[in-house]
C-alpha cells in the first residue's frame, strides 16, 4: 500500500487582472507548508495555477479589445512568473484552459450527471459579474452592493442545468459533525456549518448564454459554470501533471489553502461535488483572512494593492515571506503597509537575526580562527531549545504558520540575550576562561544552526546561506534539535539583511 504523501494546493488565481500581494500571500503559505513537509522526508506535491474561464475574463477581454484566450495567456504568464520570484517550489502550474483539464472536467461532471444529481431548470437571482457568483440575500450588504467588489448586482434569469446540492444536506452536516478539523480556523468552520444548517438550495451547474468555458458533454449549448470547472483543478492536475506521474497516494489533498471570500465554494459546494462523483474528500481546508490596506481587502478593482514585485525588488524575497506571517496571524485579517514592513525588516531580520549571526560568526573567526572543537553545550541554553522542533511540527500539523514562526523567533531573541549574558568578548580576555568561551561559542553556533533549519520554510535563501557559513547544510527536521557536534568550522560572516536597501 502506497504511503500517503503531502498534497497542498492554493486556489487557482483568476486571470482577469494581474497578480497582487494577496495572491502572493497564499502561494507563500503553501510553499512554507510544502518545504516543512519536505524537511520531514515526505513526498510532497504542491499545486498552484490559474482560473481562466467565465464571464469576468470574457468581459475584461472585451474591454481590452482582445480575445479571452489572449487575455488568459498574458495574465497566466504573469502569475507563473510570480512563483519563482516568491521562492515558490510548486510541482505543477495548472491552467484551466489546458486541454487535459477540460477533458477530465467533462468526464467527472458527466459522471455526476449520470448519477442523477443534475437536472434542467430556470434560475433567477442577483449576480456579481466580478465574483462570477449568484448572491443569496444574506450575502448582500444593506446598500445592495457586492460586499467584496462594491458594485451593483444584476438580476439575471436564465435556463441552466442545476446541481442538486440540497441532496447533500445530511451528508454535509454529518461531515462537519464527524470531522471538526475539516475546515479551520474554528470561526470559518462555524461559518461553513452555519451556512449548511440554514438549508441548502440547488445551484446552477451550467450557463447557457456564455461561450467562454468548458462545454457540457450532454448539451453542447451550455458551458459549465466557472466555479465547478475551477474547483475540479485540484483533482484534474493529478491526472496529467508530469510531476504527479507514478506518485501514488497523493489524493486526497492534505491541505487546501483558500481566502475567506471563497469559503462557500470550497467548504460546501466542493465536498458535495466530490461526494456526487464518488471521490474522496480533502483532509483539511484552511481559510486565511484578508491582507488589508486602509481598512479594505486588497483588490485590483479597488486600486488598493501592494505590488509584490516592487516589495521583492526593495526588500528581497525572504523578507516578504517572513513579514507576511510575522505581521498577520495566519487565518485572520491583518493590515499591511510599507512602514510596518520596514520596521519588521530592520528590527527583527536585520538586527535580531542578521546581527546575531554576524556577531557570532565574527567572534568564532576572531577568537577561534573559524574552528570549534568538540565539546558540551550550555545546559541552560539547551533547556530553552528542549522540544522546540516537536512544537514547531505540531503547529505545522494545524497549519498555524504564525504560531510556529513565533516559537522559533522566541529562540532567536533568547540567543541574543545569551550573547549579552555571557559576553564572549570578556571571556576572550581571560586565558583561564578558554574552555568557557569554547562552550559559549559552540552553544551560540548550535542555537543559530537549529533556528536556521526551522526557519528554512520561511527564509529559504537566507537559511541556506547561514547554514553554509556554519558548515552544517543539512535541512532535515529530524536534525533540527539542539545537539553537540553539528558545527565545527565556520566561514567569515556575511550580511544577511543589509540595512542600506537603496531608494524606494
Beta strands, then each sheet from edge to edge (+ up, - down):
strand 1: 6-9
strand 2: 13-14
strand 3: 44-51
strand 4: 92-95
strand 5: 118-128
strand 6: 133-135
strand 7: 154-163
strand 8: 183-184
strand 9: 203-204
strand 10: 206-207
strand 11: 215-216
strand 12: 219-224
strand 13: 255-259
strand 14: 284-288
strand 15: 291-293
strand 16: 296-297
strand 17: 334-335
sheet 1: 2+ 3+ 1+ 13+ 14+ 8+
sheet 2: 2+ 3+ 4+
sheet 3: 6+ 5- 7+ 9-
sheet 4: 10+ 12- 11+
sheet 5: 16+ 15- 17-
end
